[in-house]
């Protein structure tokens, strides 16, 4: 786990990591949230709606922004204030996602950073983007 | 900038942060008057004011402000002393 201080982080500092979305993740997310919408569980339903297969929960994909801040940027000192995320393209079970975050702003008064983040799949397609405000505790 | 001009800009920042185009503020407005004005939104207000007016506040000074009017007066003092 990274442990950057506010002073160590410069504008443009970038961190990234990759994760492969598994069926187990999808099932765990459904169990936690109670979102039983068939788009996220029924192959037949998803294909009838024009998707290639069961669609991964957008909020599951977005939960990787928590990992980005809490483990990588800044890591241990992270306290996420806000996260504005967009789900741009569908994510499917088995996709390998690369999450990348860059320090876009620093605020000296409060010692917090704004991170511009993107998530791309194994084909380089941007599936999500977000803006996070993160304090350093 | 005049105090009126600063107040107008501050009003726009409040409307933007609280996502309410009809929000009206006065000098005495404080966190008790706006339901969504919590500690995180307070940070957003201060950050947006720093950006808008090109200022860097002192955290202690900002923490002692009691209402919008005092914030406007602080900005006016800092802009006047630039």
Backbone of each chain as ProteinMPNN parsed JSONL, in Angstrom:
{"seq_chain_A": "XXXXXXXXXXXXXXXXXXXXXXXXXXXXXXXXXXXXXXXXXXXXXXXXXXXXXXXXXXXXXXXXXXXXXXXXXXXXXXXXXXXXXXXXXXXXXXXXXXXXXXXXXXXXXXXXXXXXXXXXXXXXXXXXXXXXXXXXX", "coords_chain_A": {"N_chain_A": [[0.839, -1.211, 0.0], [0.525, 2.203, -0.866], [1.796, 5.246, 0.643], [1.625, 8.073, 0.465], [2.426, 11.465, 1.325], [0.824, 14.698, 1.579], [2.62, 16.647, 0.735], [4.413, 15.196, -0.779], [3.062, 14.545, -3.062], [2.752, 15.584, -6.338], [1.354, 17.789, -8.826], [-0.021, 16.018, -11.517], [1.024, 13.621, -10.775], [0.769, 10.162, -11.157], [-0.984, 7.115, -10.707], [-1.632, 3.621, -11.143], [-3.533, 0.547, -11.523], [-4.464, -2.895, -12.158], [-7.355, -4.977, -12.583], [-9.141, -8.024, -12.821], [-12.466, -8.636, -13.568], [-14.555, -10.818, -11.899], [-16.978, -13.551, -11.836], [-17.581, -14.119, -9.246], [-17.132, -11.687, -7.94], [-19.231, -10.191, -9.036], [-21.436, -11.611, -8.031], [-21.048, -11.295, -5.301], [-21.346, -8.55, -5.043], [-24.029, -8.261, -5.752], [-25.212, -9.643, -3.664], [-24.499, -8.037, -1.517], [-25.71, -5.562, -2.064], [-28.322, -6.032, -2.851], [-29.29, -5.531, -5.341], [-31.023, -6.904, -7.669], [-31.483, -6.751, -10.342], [-32.127, -8.078, -13.564], [-30.411, -7.485, -15.688], [-27.918, -7.693, -14.746], [-27.578, -10.319, -14.126], [-28.842, -12.185, -15.777], [-28.073, -13.781, -18.67], [-29.61, -14.137, -20.946], [-31.563, -12.117, -20.74], [-29.906, -9.832, -20.8], [-28.749, -10.025, -23.35], [-30.993, -9.834, -24.926], [-31.509, -7.214, -24.593], [-29.596, -6.048, -26.041], [-26.951, -6.217, -25.268], [-23.631, -7.725, -24.982], [-23.48, -9.661, -23.126], [-24.026, -10.592, -19.656], [-24.151, -7.647, -17.779], [-21.722, -5.974, -15.943], [-22.18, -4.55, -12.734], [-22.381, -1.052, -12.673], [-21.706, 0.329, -10.418], [-20.094, -1.447, -9.143], [-17.823, -1.508, -10.75], [-17.161, 1.161, -10.329], [-16.48, 1.046, -7.682], [-13.857, 0.502, -7.658], [-12.592, 2.896, -7.69], [-12.453, 3.575, -5.079], [-10.48, 1.838, -4.199], [-8.382, 2.826, -5.703], [-7.898, 5.346, -4.485], [-7.631, 4.644, -1.765], [-5.593, 2.771, -1.62], [-3.627, 3.304, -3.506], [-3.39, 6.094, -4.371], [-3.854, 8.684, -2.438], [-3.136, 6.493, -0.938], [-2.482, 5.04, 2.18], [-3.118, 7.324, 3.776], [-5.514, 8.218, 2.852], [-8.676, 9.882, 2.651], [-11.658, 9.743, 1.344], [-13.584, 12.288, 0.057], [-15.485, 12.858, -1.89], [-16.923, 11.453, -4.9], [-17.4, 11.649, -8.191], [-18.762, 9.888, -10.654], [-18.869, 8.436, -13.94], [-20.517, 6.089, -16.009], [-19.465, 4.805, -18.828], [-19.222, 2.872, -20.868], [-20.334, -0.543, -21.335], [-19.285, -3.052, -18.985], [-18.007, -6.334, -18.849], [-18.21, -9.641, -17.372], [-15.103, -11.058, -16.713], [-13.65, -9.156, -18.021], [-10.637, -7.28, -18.051], [-9.745, -4.666, -16.156], [-8.156, -1.528, -16.161], [-7.279, 0.797, -13.871], [-6.705, 4.173, -13.593], [-5.333, 6.982, -12.021], [-4.85, 10.493, -11.659], [-3.204, 13.213, -10.124], [-4.895, 16.121, -10.149], [-5.51, 18.551, -9.064], [-4.384, 20.497, -6.271], [-5.094, 21.468, -2.959], [-3.902, 23.732, -0.811], [-4.892, 24.919, 1.491], [-6.641, 23.126, 2.767], [-5.222, 20.833, 2.485], [-5.832, 18.856, 0.583], [-6.531, 16.755, -2.289], [-7.494, 16.694, -5.783], [-8.478, 14.141, -7.859], [-8.275, 13.041, -11.122], [-9.722, 10.399, -12.731], [-9.658, 7.404, -14.693], [-11.098, 4.457, -16.13], [-10.153, 1.764, -18.034], [-10.84, -0.895, -20.349], [-9.533, -4.187, -21.346], [-9.151, -3.762, -24.004], [-8.472, -1.193, -24.245], [-10.547, 0.554, -24.201], [-12.322, 3.264, -22.873], [-14.198, 2.857, -20.082], [-15.238, 4.05, -17.893], [-15.206, 7.132, -16.07], [-14.004, 9.464, -13.622], [-14.138, 11.956, -11.014], [-12.454, 12.658, -8.15], [-12.473, 13.898, -4.84], [-10.132, 14.067, -2.407], [-9.094, 13.872, 0.883], [-6.149, 14.119, 2.978], [-5.276, 12.288, 5.69]], "CA_chain_A": [[0.0, 0.0, 0.0], [1.272, 3.459, -0.876], [1.567, 6.078, 1.831], [2.093, 9.411, 0.101], [1.982, 12.639, 2.073], [0.354, 15.781, 0.702], [3.779, 17.335, 0.163], [5.071, 14.332, -1.762], [2.271, 14.434, -4.29], [2.818, 16.747, -7.222], [0.364, 17.774, -9.91], [0.342, 15.103, -12.585], [1.426, 12.305, -10.234], [-0.179, 9.163, -11.66], [-0.893, 5.738, -10.205], [-2.599, 2.746, -11.805], [-3.521, -0.873, -11.198], [-5.403, -3.649, -13.002], [-8.188, -5.969, -11.905], [-10.049, -8.777, -13.687], [-13.778, -8.773, -12.927], [-14.958, -12.225, -11.861], [-18.378, -13.839, -11.498], [-17.686, -14.048, -7.784], [-17.287, -10.259, -7.586], [-20.589, -9.793, -9.415], [-22.362, -12.234, -7.089], [-20.863, -10.669, -3.982], [-21.924, -7.201, -5.099], [-25.482, -8.431, -5.727], [-25.596, -10.048, -2.309], [-24.317, -6.888, -0.612], [-26.575, -4.416, -2.359], [-29.712, -6.416, -3.111], [-29.692, -5.132, -6.692], [-31.233, -8.17, -8.383], [-31.887, -6.456, -11.717], [-31.65, -9.171, -14.424], [-29.334, -7.063, -16.589], [-26.65, -8.053, -14.09], [-27.534, -11.738, -13.737], [-29.405, -13.063, -16.807], [-27.454, -13.677, -20.001], [-30.697, -14.035, -21.918], [-32.143, -10.78, -20.607], [-28.924, -8.834, -21.237], [-28.593, -10.105, -24.806], [-32.242, -9.326, -25.509], [-31.448, -5.748, -24.498], [-28.56, -5.559, -26.952], [-25.591, -6.308, -24.719], [-22.919, -8.95, -25.345], [-23.64, -10.622, -22.037], [-24.393, -9.981, -18.377], [-23.421, -6.391, -17.578], [-21.201, -5.76, -14.581], [-22.75, -3.376, -12.072], [-21.559, 0.155, -12.81], [-21.192, 0.71, -9.098], [-18.987, -2.376, -8.829], [-16.661, -0.933, -11.448], [-16.795, 2.411, -9.658], [-15.897, 0.783, -6.363], [-12.397, 0.46, -7.833], [-12.07, 4.232, -7.375], [-12.131, 3.525, -3.653], [-9.167, 1.182, -4.131], [-7.396, 3.764, -6.254], [-7.542, 6.347, -3.472], [-7.281, 4.066, -0.475], [-4.407, 1.904, -1.671], [-2.589, 3.796, -4.427], [-3.228, 7.543, -4.533], [-2.501, 8.674, -1.872], [-2.86, 5.281, -0.176], [-2.9, 4.895, 3.586], [-3.64, 8.565, 4.368], [-6.682, 8.638, 2.084], [-10.048, 10.021, 3.151], [-12.401, 10.167, 0.155], [-14.684, 13.212, 0.345], [-16.531, 12.727, -2.905], [-16.548, 10.759, -6.135], [-18.403, 11.812, -9.247], [-18.359, 8.891, -11.649], [-19.74, 8.176, -15.091], [-20.382, 4.752, -16.592], [-19.488, 5.193, -20.234], [-19.395, 1.682, -21.714], [-20.579, -1.716, -20.495], [-18.187, -3.924, -18.552], [-18.487, -7.713, -18.796], [-17.463, -10.58, -16.538], [-13.869, -11.497, -17.384], [-12.89, -7.989, -18.495], [-9.535, -6.809, -17.203], [-9.853, -3.213, -16.104], [-7.014, -0.778, -15.642], [-7.731, 2.025, -13.21], [-5.599, 5.136, -13.534], [-5.684, 8.26, -11.4], [-3.813, 11.528, -11.756], [-3.456, 14.384, -9.283], [-5.27, 17.201, -11.059], [-5.506, 19.787, -8.286], [-4.027, 20.405, -4.856], [-5.558, 22.63, -2.204], [-3.026, 23.859, 0.353], [-5.636, 25.329, 2.683], [-7.163, 21.939, 3.453], [-4.336, 19.692, 2.266], [-6.554, 17.799, -0.141], [-6.234, 16.659, -3.719], [-8.538, 16.233, -6.694], [-7.935, 13.124, -8.751], [-9.005, 12.675, -12.341], [-9.485, 8.968, -12.878], [-10.318, 6.711, -15.801], [-10.986, 2.999, -16.142], [-10.184, 1.222, -19.406], [-10.829, -2.356, -20.402], [-8.344, -4.803, -21.954], [-9.01, -3.262, -25.377], [-8.145, 0.227, -24.19], [-11.769, 1.36, -24.259], [-12.643, 3.928, -21.612], [-15.521, 2.398, -19.645], [-15.697, 4.903, -16.802], [-14.298, 8.206, -15.642], [-14.459, 10.018, -12.345], [-13.395, 13.006, -10.352], [-12.513, 12.39, -6.716], [-11.841, 14.825, -3.916], [-9.578, 13.188, -1.374], [-8.305, 14.497, 1.935], [-5.064, 13.28, 3.495], [-5.391, 12.337, 7.149]], "C_chain_A": [[0.869, 1.254, 0.0], [0.921, 4.29, 0.355], [2.081, 7.489, 1.576], [1.583, 10.467, 1.066], [1.519, 13.689, 1.067], [1.535, 16.437, -0.01], [4.446, 16.504, -0.929], [4.333, 14.288, -3.096], [2.345, 15.721, -5.103], [1.713, 16.648, -8.257], [0.864, 16.847, -11.019], [0.789, 13.738, -12.092], [0.349, 11.273, -10.589], [0.09, 7.791, -11.04], [-1.927, 4.894, -10.956], [-2.477, 1.305, -11.314], [-4.574, -1.567, -12.067], [-6.118, -4.731, -12.193], [-9.023, -6.699, -12.959], [-11.358, -9.025, -12.938], [-14.234, -10.233, -13.028], [-16.46, -12.357, -11.559], [-18.593, -13.721, -9.988], [-17.861, -12.599, -7.312], [-18.724, -9.808, -7.847], [-21.607, -10.347, -8.397], [-22.265, -11.597, -5.704], [-21.518, -9.294, -3.948], [-23.446, -7.283, -5.027], [-25.956, -8.765, -4.319], [-25.509, -8.865, -1.338], [-25.387, -5.834, -0.815], [-28.047, -4.779, -2.533], [-30.206, -5.968, -4.476], [-29.791, -6.4, -7.558], [-31.715, -7.938, -9.819], [-31.292, -7.5, -12.676], [-30.562, -8.782, -15.426], [-27.976, -7.534, -16.059], [-26.572, -9.529, -13.699], [-27.999, -12.683, -14.851], [-28.78, -12.783, -18.176], [-28.536, -13.397, -21.053], [-31.297, -12.625, -21.925], [-31.189, -9.724, -21.18], [-28.783, -8.833, -22.759], [-29.838, -9.582, -25.516], [-32.272, -7.802, -25.501], [-30.299, -5.182, -25.329], [-27.144, -5.601, -26.433], [-24.961, -7.652, -25.077], [-23.074, -10.043, -24.297], [-24.073, -9.89, -20.784], [-23.513, -8.752, -18.131], [-22.983, -6.269, -16.112], [-21.827, -4.49, -14.004], [-21.817, -2.172, -12.234], [-20.947, 0.561, -11.477], [-20.083, -0.236, -8.626], [-17.708, -1.853, -9.482], [-16.19, 0.329, -10.713], [-16.177, 2.178, -8.293], [-14.369, 0.706, -6.453], [-11.774, 1.842, -7.611], [-11.721, 4.322, -5.89], [-10.745, 2.905, -3.458], [-8.073, 2.118, -4.629], [-6.927, 4.743, -5.177], [-6.975, 5.688, -2.217], [-5.999, 3.257, -0.457], [-3.259, 2.54, -2.465], [-2.34, 5.307, -4.377], [-4.212, 8.293, -3.63], [-2.149, 7.395, -1.127], [-3.33, 5.419, 1.26], [-3.541, 6.15, 4.179], [-4.949, 9.026, 3.733], [-7.961, 8.784, 2.912], [-10.861, 10.595, 1.991], [-13.572, 11.06, 0.572], [-15.836, 13.024, -0.632], [-15.987, 12.008, -4.133], [-17.695, 10.937, -7.122], [-17.978, 10.928, -10.409], [-19.372, 8.781, -12.775], [-19.451, 6.778, -15.617], [-20.539, 4.923, -18.097], [-19.751, 4.036, -21.19], [-19.645, 0.483, -20.813], [-19.295, -2.483, -20.182], [-18.769, -5.325, -18.407], [-17.607, -8.562, -17.875], [-16.239, -11.068, -17.332], [-13.053, -10.344, -17.953], [-11.774, -7.66, -17.512], [-9.51, -5.289, -17.289], [-8.576, -2.601, -15.535], [-7.521, 0.565, -15.135], [-6.529, 2.961, -13.105], [-6.081, 6.454, -12.955], [-4.519, 9.215, -11.452], [-4.184, 12.69, -10.839], [-3.674, 15.581, -10.195], [-5.258, 18.561, -10.368], [-5.003, 19.483, -6.887], [-4.587, 21.643, -4.176], [-4.769, 22.709, -0.899], [-3.791, 24.192, 1.627], [-6.109, 24.116, 3.481], [-6.265, 20.715, 3.282], [-5.052, 18.548, 1.594], [-6.238, 17.855, -1.628], [-7.489, 16.305, -4.505], [-7.88, 15.297, -7.687], [-8.856, 12.963, -9.948], [-8.688, 11.219, -12.614], [-10.227, 8.421, -14.09], [-10.142, 5.209, -15.601], [-11.131, 2.548, -17.59], [-10.21, -0.295, -19.349], [-9.593, -2.862, -21.155], [-8.132, -4.361, -23.396], [-8.683, -1.766, -25.419], [-9.353, 1.142, -24.253], [-12.068, 1.959, -22.891], [-14.067, 3.55, -21.2], [-16.085, 3.267, -18.529], [-14.694, 6.016, -16.579], [-14.864, 8.832, -14.375], [-13.572, 11.159, -11.893], [-13.561, 12.774, -8.852], [-11.863, 13.526, -5.939], [-11.411, 14.003, -2.705], [-8.75, 13.991, -0.377], [-7.186, 13.565, 2.35], [-5.039, 13.404, 5.005], [-4.086, 11.898, 7.805]], "O_chain_A": [[1.827, 1.358, 0.766], [-0.097, 4.072, 1.012], [2.862, 8.033, 2.357], [0.46, 10.383, 1.564], [1.784, 13.586, -0.131], [1.465, 16.743, -1.201], [4.981, 17.052, -1.893], [4.934, 14.02, -4.137], [2.036, 16.805, -4.608], [1.2, 15.564, -8.534], [2.032, 16.896, -11.404], [0.922, 12.801, -12.88], [-0.837, 11.494, -10.345], [1.237, 7.375, -10.876], [-2.974, 5.402, -11.357], [-1.452, 0.904, -10.763], [-5.454, -0.921, -12.635], [-5.565, -5.31, -11.258], [-9.55, -6.075, -13.879], [-11.362, -9.552, -11.826], [-14.289, -10.802, -14.119], [-17.11, -11.419, -11.097], [-19.645, -13.283, -9.524], [-18.641, -12.325, -6.4], [-19.349, -9.147, -7.018], [-22.515, -9.637, -7.963], [-23.272, -11.389, -5.029], [-22.156, -8.917, -2.966], [-24.085, -6.489, -4.337], [-26.964, -8.242, -3.845], [-26.347, -8.718, -0.449], [-25.911, -5.277, 0.15], [-28.92, -3.925, -2.379], [-31.406, -6.015, -4.747], [-28.799, -6.891, -8.095], [-32.29, -8.836, -10.435], [-30.095, -7.781, -12.617], [-29.867, -9.651, -15.954], [-27.027, -7.742, -16.816], [-25.629, -9.951, -13.03], [-27.604, -13.849, -14.876], [-28.939, -11.705, -18.75], [-28.381, -12.537, -21.921], [-31.506, -12.028, -22.981], [-31.599, -8.845, -21.938], [-28.705, -7.773, -23.381], [-29.745, -8.964, -26.577], [-32.97, -7.179, -26.301], [-30.058, -3.974, -25.32], [-26.23, -5.083, -27.074], [-25.661, -8.6, -25.43], [-22.823, -11.217, -24.57], [-24.442, -8.717, -20.833], [-22.29, -8.813, -18.26], [-23.776, -6.441, -15.187], [-21.982, -3.488, -14.701], [-20.618, -2.263, -11.967], [-19.826, 1.066, -11.415], [-19.242, 0.139, -7.809], [-16.656, -1.77, -8.848], [-14.995, 0.537, -10.504], [-15.429, 3.02, -7.797], [-13.675, 0.83, -5.443], [-10.572, 1.95, -7.371], [-10.81, 5.052, -5.497], [-9.944, 3.386, -2.657], [-6.987, 2.193, -4.055], [-5.729, 4.945, -4.98], [-5.959, 6.128, -1.679], [-5.385, 3.077, 0.595], [-2.085, 2.348, -2.148], [-1.188, 5.741, -4.344], [-5.345, 8.516, -4.056], [-1.001, 7.212, -0.722], [-4.448, 5.864, 1.518], [-4.435, 6.033, 5.018], [-5.44, 10.111, 4.045], [-8.286, 7.94, 3.747], [-10.768, 11.784, 1.69], [-14.439, 10.645, 1.341], [-17.005, 13.031, -0.249], [-14.781, 11.957, -4.373], [-18.804, 10.443, -6.914], [-16.967, 11.182, -11.063], [-20.568, 9.004, -12.586], [-18.302, 6.339, -15.665], [-21.646, 5.163, -18.581], [-20.426, 4.204, -22.206], [-19.222, 0.477, -19.656], [-18.366, -2.552, -20.987], [-19.881, -5.493, -17.908], [-16.44, -8.254, -17.634], [-16.36, -11.444, -18.498], [-11.895, -10.528, -18.327], [-11.949, -7.752, -16.297], [-9.283, -4.71, -18.352], [-8.003, -3.095, -14.564], [-8.109, 1.353, -15.875], [-5.475, 2.584, -12.593], [-7.12, 6.977, -13.359], [-3.36, 8.824, -11.312], [-5.344, 13.1, -10.786], [-2.772, 16.005, -10.918], [-5.027, 19.59, -11.003], [-5.165, 18.375, -6.376], [-4.561, 22.736, -4.741], [-4.934, 21.88, -0.004], [-3.387, 23.793, 2.719], [-5.994, 24.079, 4.706], [-6.528, 19.67, 3.877], [-4.898, 17.393, 1.992], [-5.747, 18.858, -2.147], [-8.423, 15.702, -3.976], [-6.852, 15.622, -8.28], [-10.063, 12.773, -9.801], [-7.521, 10.843, -12.719], [-11.29, 8.917, -14.461], [-9.175, 4.753, -14.991], [-12.091, 2.898, -18.277], [-9.675, -0.904, -18.423], [-8.725, -2.082, -21.548], [-7.052, -4.56, -23.952], [-8.626, -1.159, -26.488], [-9.21, 2.361, -24.347], [-12.07, 1.257, -21.88], [-15.027, 3.887, -21.892], [-17.284, 3.222, -18.253], [-13.503, 5.874, -16.856], [-16.06, 8.736, -14.1], [-12.428, 11.305, -12.324], [-14.682, 12.703, -8.35], [-10.824, 14.049, -6.341], [-12.224, 13.334, -2.067], [-7.818, 14.701, -0.756], [-7.254, 12.36, 2.108], [-4.809, 14.487, 5.544], [-3.989, 11.874, 9.032]]}, "seq_chain_B": "XXXXXXXXXXXXXXXXXXXXXXXXXXXXXXXXXXXXXXXXXXXXXXXXXXXXXXXXXXXXXXXXXXXXXXXXXXXXXXXXXX", "coords_chain_B": {"N_chain_B": [[-12.471, 45.296, -6.635], [-15.869, 45.837, -5.697], [-17.749, 45.564, -2.61], [-20.302, 44.723, -3.184], [-20.009, 43.526, -5.691], [-18.365, 41.378, -5.028], [-20.094, 40.036, -3.315], [-22.046, 39.249, -5.088], [-20.666, 37.435, -6.714], [-20.033, 35.54, -4.781], [-22.555, 34.641, -4.136], [-23.198, 33.306, -6.506], [-21.361, 31.233, -6.356], [-22.306, 29.848, -4.118], [-24.782, 29.015, -5.148], [-23.928, 27.322, -7.139], [-22.42, 25.353, -5.751], [-24.363, 24.283, -4.034], [-26.15, 23.491, -5.862], [-28.466, 24.926, -6.638], [-30.229, 27.121, -8.281], [-31.822, 29.157, -7.457], [-31.169, 29.901, -4.961], [-30.988, 32.135, -2.3], [-28.896, 34.3, -0.57], [-27.904, 36.084, 2.38], [-26.135, 38.554, 4.359], [-26.218, 37.475, 6.94], [-26.564, 34.773, 6.604], [-25.902, 31.434, 7.506], [-24.465, 28.168, 8.272], [-26.59, 26.934, 9.489], [-28.779, 27.737, 8.13], [-28.873, 26.543, 5.661], [-29.604, 23.461, 4.602], [-27.911, 21.532, 3.389], [-25.387, 22.383, 3.974], [-22.733, 21.174, 5.08], [-19.673, 19.952, 6.611], [-18.084, 19.059, 4.489], [-19.181, 20.355, 2.253], [-18.626, 22.891, 3.039], [-15.872, 22.982, 2.753], [-15.821, 22.776, -0.025], [-17.044, 25.198, -0.706], [-15.116, 27.043, 0.195], [-12.876, 26.295, -1.34], [-13.825, 26.857, -3.919], [-14.163, 29.603, -3.709], [-11.537, 30.43, -3.334], [-10.518, 29.803, -5.842], [-12.116, 31.376, -7.555], [-11.58, 34.022, -6.704], [-8.871, 34.104, -6.729], [-7.338, 33.676, -4.396], [-5.601, 32.663, -1.378], [-6.67, 31.191, 1.418], [-6.247, 31.476, 4.997], [-6.403, 28.75, 7.114], [-7.214, 28.903, 9.814], [-8.334, 31.432, 9.955], [-10.485, 31.176, 8.2], [-11.933, 29.277, 9.558], [-12.933, 30.694, 11.649], [-14.961, 32.237, 10.72], [-18.308, 33.431, 10.868], [-20.556, 33.76, 9.325], [-21.986, 34.401, 6.027], [-21.598, 37.107, 5.431], [-19.285, 37.773, 6.886], [-17.465, 36.242, 5.528], [-17.503, 37.463, 3.011], [-16.522, 39.964, 3.728], [-13.944, 39.259, 4.519], [-12.858, 38.393, 2.096], [-12.989, 40.801, 0.682], [-11.187, 42.359, 2.206], [-8.811, 40.946, 1.727], [-8.558, 41.169, -1.051], [-8.325, 43.92, -1.285], [-5.915, 44.372, -0.079], [-4.109, 43.313, -1.826]], "CA_chain_B": [[-13.873, 44.86, -6.625], [-16.68, 46.377, -4.606], [-18.353, 44.514, -1.766], [-21.486, 44.216, -3.898], [-19.533, 42.609, -6.739], [-17.906, 40.146, -4.363], [-21.279, 39.33, -2.804], [-22.708, 38.639, -6.248], [-19.871, 36.258, -7.093], [-20.181, 34.553, -3.7], [-23.902, 34.065, -4.305], [-23.108, 32.341, -7.608], [-20.625, 30.058, -5.851], [-23.256, 29.11, -3.268], [-25.785, 28.369, -6.014], [-23.249, 26.235, -7.85], [-22.05, 24.289, -4.802], [-25.574, 23.638, -3.515], [-26.947, 23.089, -7.019], [-29.786, 25.558, -6.471], [-30.127, 28.397, -8.993], [-32.669, 30.188, -6.837], [-30.727, 30.106, -3.582], [-30.725, 33.524, -1.927], [-28.147, 34.412, 0.675], [-27.722, 37.438, 2.916], [-24.936, 38.605, 5.218], [-26.351, 36.66, 8.161], [-26.74, 33.348, 6.277], [-24.842, 30.536, 7.988], [-24.685, 26.744, 7.994], [-27.891, 26.495, 10.021], [-29.844, 28.154, 7.207], [-28.836, 25.729, 4.436], [-29.574, 22.078, 5.099], [-26.793, 20.749, 2.841], [-24.103, 23.018, 4.31], [-21.99, 20.399, 6.077], [-18.229, 20.261, 6.606], [-17.521, 18.832, 3.154], [-19.608, 21.44, 1.361], [-17.908, 24.091, 3.473], [-14.578, 22.899, 2.061], [-16.06, 23.096, -1.441], [-17.282, 26.648, -0.801], [-13.837, 27.754, 0.358], [-12.034, 26.001, -2.516], [-14.369, 27.595, -5.061], [-13.884, 31.037, -3.519], [-10.113, 30.62, -3.606], [-10.332, 29.781, -7.294], [-12.802, 32.524, -8.186], [-10.971, 35.31, -6.372], [-7.411, 33.988, -6.799], [-6.818, 33.882, -3.046], [-5.308, 31.48, -0.564], [-7.101, 31.531, 2.774], [-5.64, 30.864, 6.172], [-7.41, 27.83, 7.636], [-7.727, 29.394, 11.098], [-9.167, 32.594, 9.645], [-11.72, 30.672, 7.595], [-12.669, 28.541, 10.591], [-13.547, 31.624, 12.61], [-16.053, 32.986, 10.087], [-19.607, 33.044, 11.438], [-21.633, 33.816, 8.323], [-21.596, 34.814, 4.669], [-21.123, 38.496, 5.458], [-17.894, 37.794, 7.339], [-16.669, 35.68, 4.432], [-17.395, 38.512, 1.999], [-15.627, 41.004, 4.265], [-12.581, 38.716, 4.478], [-12.417, 38.436, 0.681], [-12.796, 42.226, 0.357], [-9.927, 42.786, 2.848], [-7.668, 40.326, 1.056], [-8.433, 41.745, -2.403], [-7.895, 45.311, -1.123], [-4.498, 44.369, 0.337], [-3.278, 42.653, -2.854]], "C_chain_B": [[-14.611, 45.503, -5.466], [-17.247, 45.224, -3.785], [-19.558, 43.888, -2.478], [-21.08, 43.209, -4.976], [-19.068, 41.279, -6.143], [-19.114, 39.334, -3.888], [-22.008, 38.601, -3.941], [-21.983, 37.363, -6.684], [-20.025, 35.148, -6.049], [-21.549, 33.87, -3.803], [-23.885, 33.009, -5.403], [-22.389, 31.067, -7.165], [-21.547, 29.206, -4.972], [-24.264, 28.353, -4.131], [-25.178, 27.171, -6.74], [-22.969, 25.062, -6.904], [-23.297, 23.539, -4.316], [-26.574, 23.284, -4.619], [-28.369, 23.623, -6.932], [-29.707, 26.97, -7.065], [-30.934, 29.52, -8.351], [-32.279, 30.481, -5.399], [-30.412, 31.581, -3.338], [-29.961, 33.535, -0.616], [-28.079, 35.879, 1.079], [-26.515, 37.397, 3.844], [-25.023, 37.632, 6.389], [-26.509, 35.167, 7.881], [-25.571, 32.532, 6.828], [-25.269, 29.084, 7.772], [-26.037, 26.237, 8.5], [-29.029, 26.83, 9.06], [-29.921, 27.294, 5.952], [-28.596, 24.279, 4.835], [-28.326, 21.312, 4.653], [-25.41, 21.286, 3.218], [-23.431, 22.246, 5.45], [-20.5, 20.686, 5.91], [-17.61, 20.065, 5.219], [-17.921, 19.938, 2.183], [-18.933, 22.75, 1.752], [-16.532, 24.142, 2.796], [-14.759, 23.285, 0.593], [-16.317, 24.583, -1.646], [-15.945, 27.4, -0.765], [-12.944, 27.538, -0.862], [-12.51, 26.808, -3.721], [-14.113, 29.092, -4.937], [-12.411, 31.329, -3.765], [-9.863, 30.69, -5.112], [-10.895, 31.039, -7.938], [-12.049, 33.828, -7.96], [-9.431, 35.268, -6.403], [-6.736, 34.215, -5.461], [-6.418, 32.56, -2.415], [-5.632, 31.845, 0.882], [-6.215, 30.873, 3.817], [-6.721, 30.021, 6.84], [-8.039, 28.325, 8.937], [-8.71, 30.545, 10.87], [-10.52, 32.143, 9.088], [-12.584, 29.984, 8.654], [-13.395, 29.452, 11.559], [-14.718, 32.399, 12.022], [-17.402, 32.484, 10.581], [-20.737, 33.048, 10.413], [-21.088, 34.314, 6.982], [-20.995, 36.217, 4.665], [-19.657, 38.576, 5.878], [-16.962, 37.216, 6.27], [-16.439, 36.748, 3.354], [-16.427, 39.611, 2.468], [-14.173, 40.549, 4.223], [-12.022, 38.789, 3.055], [-12.102, 39.882, 0.291], [-11.474, 42.724, 0.943], [-8.733, 42.236, 2.09], [-7.463, 40.908, -0.335], [-7.894, 43.179, -2.324], [-6.397, 45.383, -0.818], [-3.565, 43.756, -0.703], [-2.287, 43.671, -3.455]], "O_chain_B": [[-14.051, 45.691, -4.386], [-17.228, 44.068, -4.208], [-19.796, 42.684, -2.383], [-21.725, 42.175, -5.15], [-19.342, 40.207, -6.682], [-19.155, 38.112, -4.036], [-22.513, 37.492, -3.769], [-22.611, 36.347, -6.983], [-20.134, 33.971, -6.391], [-21.671, 32.665, -3.58], [-24.482, 31.944, -5.255], [-22.766, 29.962, -7.555], [-21.555, 27.98, -5.082], [-24.56, 27.186, -3.871], [-25.831, 26.144, -6.929], [-23.255, 23.911, -7.235], [-23.287, 22.314, -4.201], [-27.69, 22.841, -4.349], [-29.341, 22.892, -7.123], [-29.188, 27.891, -6.435], [-30.743, 30.693, -8.67], [-32.971, 31.221, -4.7], [-29.654, 32.193, -4.091], [-30.34, 32.853, 0.337], [-28.182, 36.783, 0.25], [-25.943, 36.334, 4.084], [-24.021, 37.035, 6.782], [-26.58, 34.371, 8.818], [-24.407, 32.887, 6.642], [-26.306, 28.813, 7.165], [-26.562, 25.24, 8.004], [-30.119, 26.268, 9.166], [-30.933, 27.316, 5.252], [-27.53, 23.921, 5.336], [-27.751, 20.543, 5.423], [-24.389, 20.717, 2.83], [-23.544, 22.612, 6.62], [-20.119, 21.571, 5.145], [-16.718, 20.815, 4.821], [-17.103, 20.403, 1.389], [-18.696, 23.613, 0.907], [-16.088, 25.193, 2.333], [-13.952, 24.028, 0.035], [-15.868, 25.166, -2.634], [-15.687, 28.276, -1.59], [-12.328, 28.48, -1.36], [-11.701, 27.374, -4.456], [-13.874, 29.772, -5.935], [-12.071, 32.362, -4.341], [-9.098, 31.527, -5.59], [-10.239, 31.682, -8.758], [-11.889, 34.637, -8.874], [-8.774, 36.273, -6.136], [-5.692, 34.863, -5.385], [-6.836, 31.488, -2.852], [-4.97, 32.686, 1.492], [-5.541, 29.875, 3.566], [-7.821, 30.507, 7.104], [-9.245, 28.187, 9.143], [-9.764, 30.621, 11.501], [-11.565, 32.671, 9.466], [-13.81, 30.099, 8.642], [-14.354, 29.041, 12.212], [-15.396, 33.136, 12.738], [-17.623, 31.279, 10.7], [-21.765, 32.402, 10.621], [-19.901, 34.604, 6.835], [-20.006, 36.478, 3.98], [-18.881, 39.342, 5.308], [-15.818, 37.648, 6.129], [-15.327, 36.911, 2.853], [-15.62, 40.115, 1.687], [-13.276, 41.34, 3.932], [-10.879, 39.189, 2.837], [-11.085, 40.157, -0.345], [-10.722, 43.428, 0.269], [-7.763, 42.951, 1.836], [-6.326, 41.12, -0.759], [-7.113, 43.606, -3.174], [-5.705, 46.313, -1.233], [-2.356, 43.687, -0.482], [-1.499, 43.32, -4.333]]}, "name": "protein", "num_of_chains": 2, "seq": "XXXXXXXXXXXXXXXXXXXXXXXXXXXXXXXXXXXXXXXXXXXXXXXXXXXXXXXXXXXXXXXXXXXXXXXXXXXXXXXXXXXXXXXXXXXXXXXXXXXXXXXXXXXXXXXXXXXXXXXXXXXXXXXXXXXXXXXXXXXXXXXXXXXXXXXXXXXXXXXXXXXXXXXXXXXXXXXXXXXXXXXXXXXXXXXXXXXXXXXXXXXXXXXXXXXXXXXXXXX"}
